[in-house]
Amino acid sequence: MAVIRPFECVRPQAEKAERVAALPYDVYNREEACREVAREPLSFLKKDRAETQFDSSVDTYAPEVYAKAKELLENAIADGTFIKDSEQAYYIYELTMDGRVQTGLVACASIDDYESNVIKKHENTRADKELDRITHVDTCNAQTGPIFLAYRANAVINGEIDKAKKNSSLYNFVSPDGVRHQVWKISEPQSVKAIRGAFEGISSIYIADGHHRAASAVKVGLKRRAENPQYTGKEEFNYFLSVLFPDEQLKILDYNRVLKDLNGYTEQDFLEKVKEKFTVKESAVQVHPDKQGTFGMYLGKKWYRLTAKPEILSDDPVDGLDVSVLQNALLSPVLGIKDPKTDARIDFVGGIRGIGELERRCETDCVLAFSMYPTSIAQLFAVADAGRLMPPKSTWFEPKLRSGLFIHQI
């Protein structure tokens, strides 16, 4: 049973939403964040990355940075840039990118469901990345970046969302990257009750993206419980801001690999090693793999289509992933990439950048590239259901949820 509850949302005034909405804090480095905040002074990135308000001599994680984030958020609420809805409500957040629509429900999920694995994970988190967001949430008394959750589609929830979308939207704008963002509110008591009841019948929710934000929100909640031993479980710190999408609407993009050397092999010798585990066919055009078990390879300014031989395939939910097949058959034994998370000889290119980016990298700092068939949402669910972890850089989700459109005060 999943507890997915409505909340009193802090959100931007309608006429300022487009300017406030910001990409997640972790897609920028410090220099890029400073440029973005200079371009758009109302961007929520100013609050998510308050080091942009200091010169480079101030450490990104200094106490005054988090204090500034709190000050900026409180000022924006005080001056009316943000308003607070006075009723418990759900919100619909619909994103349209390249003609493809995905419609999520904005709500608060339970830290107890996270702890008991009703909310399932497929990635490990790093303590240093957690600490940043723990401090940000705890200092600001607010969760500002929603967790991207997924669930198996439900007819009742679909019906309530479709009904609510017939009303006027709160927001409707196109962000600079061409993604349309639309938001509706669901506050009618019967609809709220129906949605909450439907989620109570769902046994598993999955983190699609935002493992660090989720872990951080949960740890702040547990810290507040320790500080308030008389807590009832109803306090806002027991819940974290989420956007939940039905699996049928989600599409994972490919997450491609580029390599900086051939581990001492010549191109011809490496090609012979590849042929031991894959059938190899030269291609006159860029290779976009069209099914599981197939790969594109760019080597020596030529494209090849690779098909995994049956003996290296697996029914195991993790070993059967294409990213695992490539890692276990080639990257580790042949190229010596034992830990792709830490080895500087490998890099990863999100599918949003296109296959041409692989060619460009091989003309600059790399010598070899692999284009991948995307991991499916069903595979993500299977890994999480098995209590396993995906290999690094297995999934790339687009479009990215914006920060600043929904804030949950704790």
N, C-alpha and C positions, 0 to 999 in steps of 0.2 A: 504494500500500500504506500503510495507516494503522497506526501503532503505538499501540495502546490497551492499557495494561498495568495489572495489579493493583498494589496498594500496601499498606503497613502503615499502617492508618488510626488517627488519634487521634480519638476520638469520646466523647460524653458518656455517663455511666452511664445505664442505661435509665430509672431513676426521675427523672432530671433532664433528660432530652432535651427534653421539652415546654417546660420553662422556659428552657432554653438557646437553642433554635432561634429565630433572629431573621431578620426581613426584610433584604434587602441593604442595605449601609451607605449607598448613594446614593439611597435613597427618602426619606431624612429630611434636613431641615435641622438645624442645631445645636440649636436650641430643642426641636424635636420629638424628637431623639435623647436629649436630657437627660430629657425627660418619660418616654420609653419606658424608659430605664434606671432611673429612679426608680420606675416602676410595677413593673418586674421586674428585681431586682438580679442575677439569674443570666443575664439576656439576653446573648447573645454580642455584641450591639451595644456593650456596655461595652468590649470588646476591639477591635472593628472601628472604633469611634469613641471612642478613649480621651480625647478632649478633654472628654467628658462628666464626667471626673473632676477637671476644673479649672474655676475660675471664668472668666468671659468675658474677663478681661484676658489670658489665655493664648491665643496664636494657635492655631487649629485644626491648623496644620502645623508647630508648634514641635517641636524635637528631643525635648523631654521628653514630649511626647504619645506619640510612637512608642515611646520607652523605657518608658512606662507600659503601653502595649499589650503589649509583650514581658513585662513583669513580671506583669501580670494573667494572661496565657496560661500562663506557667511556673508560677505559683502554683496555677492551676486544675488543672494536670496533677499537681503535687506533692500537692495535698490530695485527689486522687481524684475530683474532679468530672469529669475526663476520664480515659479509659483509652486505652492504646495496644495495638492488636492485634498479636500477635507473628508473624503470618503474612501473606503477600502474598494479598490477596483483592480481589474485586470486590464491590460492594454494589448492591442494587436500591433505588431511591428512587421510590416511587409516591405521586403526589399526586392527590387526588380533590376536585374543585370543582364544585358544582352538578350532581352526578351524573356528571360527565365525568372519566374516569380517564386519566392519562398516566404511563407507567412508564419510568424511565430507568435507565441503568447508570452507577454512580459508579466512576470510574477515573482514570488519569493519561494525558494526551495528551502528545505529543512536541513540544518546541520546534522541532526540526528539521522536523517536518511543518508547523508554523505558518510557518516561514521559507520552506519550499519550496512553499507554497500547496496542500499536500494538505488542510490545514485552511484553508478559504476564508472570506474576510471580505466584508461588504457595507456597512460603515460606516468612515468615518475616525475617528481618535481624536485627543483633544486632549492636548498635552504636559503641561499643568498637572494634568489629572485623572490622567494616567498616573503622574506623579511622586509623588503622594500614595500610591498603592498600591504603587509600586516601593519606596518607603521603608518602608511597612508590612510588606510581604513580606520585604524584606531584613533589617529590624531584628528581626522576630519569628522569622525562619528558618522560616516556615510560610506556606502558602497557605490562607486561611480562607474564601474565597468561591468556590464552584465556578463554572466557565464553563458556560453552557448551550449545548451542541452538539447538532446534528441530523445524521442520516444516513438514507439510503434503507433502509427496513426490510429485515431479513435473517432468513430462516427459522431458521437455526442459533441466532442470538442470541435470537430470540423463544422458541425451544424451551427453551434453557437458563434463561432468565428464568422462564418458566412452571413449569419443574421446580423451581427454587429457591423459588418462592413457595408451594410445598406444605409447606415447612418453617415452623417458628415464626418470627415476625418479631422483630427486635431492638427496634423501636420501632413504636408504633401510637398516635397521638394526634391530636386536632383542635386546631388553632391558633385563636387568638381571632377570626380572620377567617372561620372556618368551613371551612377547608381541612383535609382529613385527610392525614396524613403517615405512611407506612408504610415500613419499611426491613427488608431481608433481606440476609444475607451469602452470598456464593458463594466458597467456598474449596476445594471438592473439586477435586483436581488435573485430572481429566479435563474438568470443566466449564470451569475456568480456561483450559486449553489450547484447548478448542473455541471459546471466545469470542475469545481472542486471535487464533487462526487465522482466524476469520471476519472480523475487522476487517482482517487483513492482505490480504484479498481485496476490501476496499472502497477505492476510489480517491479518494473525496472525502468530507470531513467539513465541516460548515458551522457557523460561529458564528451561533447564533440570537440570543443575548443575552449581554452581558458582554464587548464588544470591549475596553474599557479594562482590565478585570481580566486578560484574555488577554494583551494587549500588555505589561502590567506584569510579569506572571509570566515572559514570554519574555525581557524585558529584564534581569530579575534573573538568569535562567539564563545569559544571554550575559555578564553582568558577572562571574558566578562562574567561568565558563569562562576569562575573561581573567585572573582572579585565581589560577586553578589550571591552568596550561598543560599539566599532565600528566593532565588529566581523561580519563576513558575513554569517557564517554557514558552510563555506567550510573548515575552519581550522581543523586540525587533532584532536584537543581536542573535537570536536563535535561528534566523533565516537569512538567506543571501539572494541578491538580485540575479535573476536569470531570464533568458529568453529561450523558450522551449519550442522546437520545431518537430513536426511529424516526419518520420523517416522517408516517406514517399516523396517529399519535396526537396530533399537534400542531395547535393551533388558534390562529391569530393574531386578536386582537381589532382592531376599528376604532380608528383614531387620528384624532379629529375636530379641526376647525379653528374658531376663533372670531376675529373681527376687530373692532378697536376703532373703526374709522371706514370710510366709503365712499369715501375718497380724493377728497372734494369733490363726489361725485355725490349727487343726491337719490335717494330710494328708487326712484321711478319710472324715472328715467334709468338707474340701475344695473340695474334689471330688464330694461330694453330692451337693454343691453349683454350681459347674460347670454343673452338670446334669440338673439343672433347666433351663439352657439356651442353652445347647448343647447336642446332642446325643454323647455318649462316648463309644468308643470301644478300648479295650486293644490291643496293637500291639506287635508282637514278634520282629519287626525290627524297625529301625529308621523311623520316619514319615516325608516324604517330601510332603507337601500338593500338590495335583495335580489339584485343581480347586478352584475357588473363594468360600469363605464360609466354607472352611475346614482348620483345624489347627492341628499341631502336638503339643503334650504336653508331657514333660518329668518330671516326679514326682516320687520320691522314687525309682529311678533307673529303672523305667518302662516307656515305651512309650505308649501314647494313641492317637487315631485319634478322633478329635472333629469335629462335623458338626453342624453349627449354625442352630438353629430352625428357621422356617420361620418368627416368630413374632419379631425376633431381627434384621432381614435384612431390608434394606432400598434402595429405588431408588434414594435417595439424593446423589449427586456426592461426598460429603464428608462423610456423615454418612454411606454410602454404602461401603466405603473402608474397607477391612478386618482389617486394623490397627485400624479403628474407631469401628468396631464391637467388637473387643477384648477389646478395651479400655472402651467402654460404657457398655458392658455386664459383664466384669470380673474385669479388672484392677482397675477401679474407684470404683464401688459399693461394691466389695467383698474384694479386696486387699488394697483399700484405696489410690491408686495411682491417685491423682486428677490432678497433673501436671507432666506428664512424662518427661518434659524438665528439671525440677528442683529437682525432687524427687530422692534422693540418693539410694533408695531401688530398683530401676530398672536400667538396663543397656541394651545396644543394640549391637547386633553382626551382622555385615555385612555378607551376604550370601557367599561372597568370602571365608570366613573362614571355611565353611562347617558345616554340622549338628553335626559332632563330637565335635566341639568347644562348643556346648551347653551342651553336656554331661560333658566335661572337666570342664566347669564353675560350673556345679552342684556338682562336686566332690571337688571343692575348695571353692569359696566364695558365691555360690548361692544354692537355694533349688528347683527352679522351672524354666522351660524354655518353650517357645512357638516357634515353627517353623512356618513361615508364607508363604502364597502363595504370590508371588510378585505382587505389584501394576503394572498395565499395562500402557503403554505410552498413550493409549486412555483415561484411567482414569485421568492421569495427565492433559491431554488437557482439559477434561471435567471440572475438578476443576478450572483450570485457566480461561477457558471460562466463568465460572459462577462468576468469580471475587472472588473466595473463596481461602482459604489457606488449605494446607494439614496438618494433624497432624504431630508432630515431628517424624523424622526417618521413613518416609514412603517409601523412594526410596533409592536404592543403585546402582549406575552406575559403571560398569566396561566395558572395561578397562579405566583407568584414562588418560586424556589428559596430555601430557608432556609440561612442561614449558621450555622456552629457544629455542625452534625450530622456533618460530615466535615472533617477537617483533614489536610493533607499537609505533613509536615515536610520541609524541604530542607536 
